[in-house]
Amino acid sequence: MKKNNGFSVLMNGIIKENPVFVLILGTCPTLATTTNVFGAFGMGISTLIVLICSNILISLLRKVIPDNVRIPCYIVIIAGFVTIVQMVVHAFFPALYDMLGVYLALIVVNCIILGRAEMFASKNSVGRSALDGLGMGIGFTLALCSIAVIREVLGAASFAGIAIPFLADYKIDFLVKAPGGMVVYGLLIALVSALTFGKSPKKKEFSCAGCPGAKLCGSAACHGEKHEEKEEK
Amino acid sequence: MEGFKGLVVILLSSVLVNNYVLSRFLGICPFLGVSKKLNQAVGMGVSVTVVMLLATLATWPIQHLVLDKFGLGYLQTIVFILIIASLVQILEIVLKRFSPALHQGLGVYLPLITTNCAVLGVAINNINDKFTFVQSLVSSLGCGLGFLLAMVLFSGLRSRIDESEVPKSFRGVAITLIAASFISLAFMGLAGIVDNLFA
């Protein structure tokens, strides 16, 4: 994991530190946009684009941004890219725009992006940050799609909006509703943790490491979990 | 009277039916992270309610008096997140200066709230739903109370989970999410309550 080549940086985000299943970041869009494979894929790609762009820019500016005001700076940079993505999606994919609704704007507060800015892009070179963004983004998209496939095929008997006729009589409505999403997500986390048990890096209960507030909030809210500087070395 | 009824409907529907955490998945991170103990859950819930109200108080006029007027609607996201971030910062400074006791209680949660999607979500949703100013305030109050309610209920459930024997791979987030889904399921049962309130 600490190897310095670009490939391991890329794969790190997809498998070892998958933002959804291992780091447990970005829970809100994960649950909210996975009722439909199309929506999940769109959400994943939008996040991927914002993640790469913001990682590159933040990495470029990492020596310029003063340490005290870095979080507001990051937020402004991220918000700028989110606005661009929002406008592009609105103009070229109106169906997707309607489906994602407010969640598209909420990419701004997606902890994955701020978390990667804080943990990776602010300390690494531009190339590595871009690769990290790409890896994390792909990991996020794949995870979202895998949840969405389960929920949509079993819950709505369709795939990306195309009906699957022989399942129509057996669909489980529960899965496309709010509680169903939590159950599927919970089961998948358990599955991933069963598969990687012992092999994965230290299991975190809740990912305060990725939360930009971790340093500030210190004890009470995050059970005293220390901000981990795992990317350095 | 009609207006008042409308406000009650908005309040109840945002507390019970469209509960932000349980049916719209906004603010899941603090919901899962800070709900371990009852006092933490209450502290977080109250802070979120206060910030939501303040955020609406600030963002609604700006959207209608500045952004709409000058055709700057596309700046909504960037402006709102900046307002919320600075609002939280100001609130923290003010609390620290004038009410150290309250700052001790709520201060630790404030930095977390900046990146809480529920607050930004409420501000944007109020605009998207075309609420009036008063309706917006009521709806953000309702969302905050709904968040508080969900947190308090869930912290009770979690203290039970801590005492029970959970299979190894389910420990931590997995079982917490599944437990959350049961609460969400219970709230789904309230879906019809608002439609028939004044029928």
Contacts between the chains, C-beta under 8 A, distances in Angstrom:
chain1	res1	chain2	res2	distance
A	24	B	173	5.3
A	27	B	25	7.5
A	27	B	28	4.3
A	27	B	29	5.7
A	27	B	32	6.9
A	28	B	25	5.0
A	28	B	26	5.8
A	28	B	27	7.2
A	28	B	28	5.0
A	28	B	29	7.1
A	28	B	117	5.0
A	29	B	25	8.0
A	31	B	25	4.2
A	31	B	28	6.5
A	32	B	24	6.8
A	32	B	25	4.1
A	32	B	26	7.8
A	71	B	114	7.9
A	72	B	82	7.7
A	72	B	85	6.0
A	75	B	81	5.8
A	75	B	82	7.4
A	75	B	85	6.1
A	75	B	114	7.8
A	76	B	78	6.9
A	76	B	82	6.9
A	79	B	77	5.5
A	79	B	78	4.0
A	79	B	81	5.2
A	79	B	82	7.5
A	80	B	78	6.2
A	82	B	77	5.7
A	82	B	78	7.9
A	83	B	74	6.3
A	83	B	75	7.2
A	83	B	77	5.3
A	83	B	78	5.7
A	86	B	74	7.8
A	86	B	77	6.7
A	87	B	74	6.3
A	101	B	128	7.7
A	102	B	121	5.8
A	102	B	124	5.2
A	102	B	125	5.9
A	102	B	128	6.7
A	105	B	76	7.3
A	105	B	77	4.7
A	105	B	120	7.3
A	105	B	124	5.7
A	106	B	26	7.5
A	106	B	117	4.8
A	106	B	120	6.2
A	106	B	121	6.1
A	106	B	124	7.9
A	108	B	77	5.8
A	108	B	81	5.2
A	108	B	120	6.8
A	109	B	81	7.1
A	109	B	115	4.9
A	109	B	116	6.9
A	109	B	117	4.5
A	109	B	120	5.5
A	110	B	117	7.6
A	111	B	29	6.3
A	111	B	115	6.5
A	114	B	115	6.1
A	177	B	188	6.6
A	178	B	22	6.3
A	178	B	23	4.7
A	178	B	24	7.8
A	178	B	25	7.0
A	178	B	181	7.9
A	178	B	184	5.0
A	178	B	188	7.0
A	179	B	181	3.9
A	179	B	182	7.2
A	179	B	184	4.1
A	179	B	185	4.3
A	179	B	188	6.7
A	180	B	181	7.3
A	181	B	25	7.3
A	181	B	181	7.8
A	182	B	177	4.8
A	182	B	178	6.8
A	182	B	180	5.2
A	182	B	181	3.6
A	182	B	184	6.2
A	183	B	177	7.5
A	183	B	178	5.7
A	183	B	181	4.7
A	185	B	177	5.5
A	186	B	170	7.8
A	186	B	173	7.4
A	186	B	174	4.6
A	186	B	175	7.0
A	186	B	176	7.5
A	186	B	177	3.4
A	186	B	178	4.1
A	186	B	181	7.0
A	187	B	174	7.2
A	187	B	178	7.4
A	189	B	173	5.4
A	189	B	174	4.3
A	189	B	177	6.9
A	190	B	167	7.8
A	190	B	169	4.8
A	190	B	170	4.6
A	190	B	174	3.9
A	190	B	175	7.8
A	191	B	169	7.5
A	193	B	169	4.7
A	193	B	170	8.0
A	193	B	172	7.7
A	193	B	174	6.8
A	194	B	168	7.7
A	194	B	169	3.6
A	197	B	168	7.1
A	197	B	169	6.3
A	203	B	172	6.8
A	204	B	172	7.9
A	205	B	172	4.7
A	205	B	173	6.9
A	206	B	32	6.2
A	206	B	33	4.5
A	206	B	172	7.8
A	206	B	173	6.7
A	208	B	33	7.2
A	211	B	29	7.5
A	211	B	112	7.2
A	211	B	115	7.5
A	212	B	115	6.4
A	213	B	111	4.3
A	213	B	112	4.5
A	213	B	114	7.3
A	213	B	115	6.7
A	216	B	111	4.1
A	217	B	108	5.4
A	217	B	109	7.4
A	217	B	111	5.4
A	217	B	112	5.6
A	218	B	108	7.2
A	219	B	108	7.3
A	220	B	40	6.6
A	220	B	108	4.3
A	220	B	109	7.7
A	221	B	30	7.8
A	221	B	33	7.0
A	221	B	34	5.1
A	221	B	40	6.9
A	221	B	44	7.2
A	221	B	108	5.5
A	221	B	109	5.8
A	221	B	112	5.8
A	222	B	33	7.0
A	223	B	36	7.2
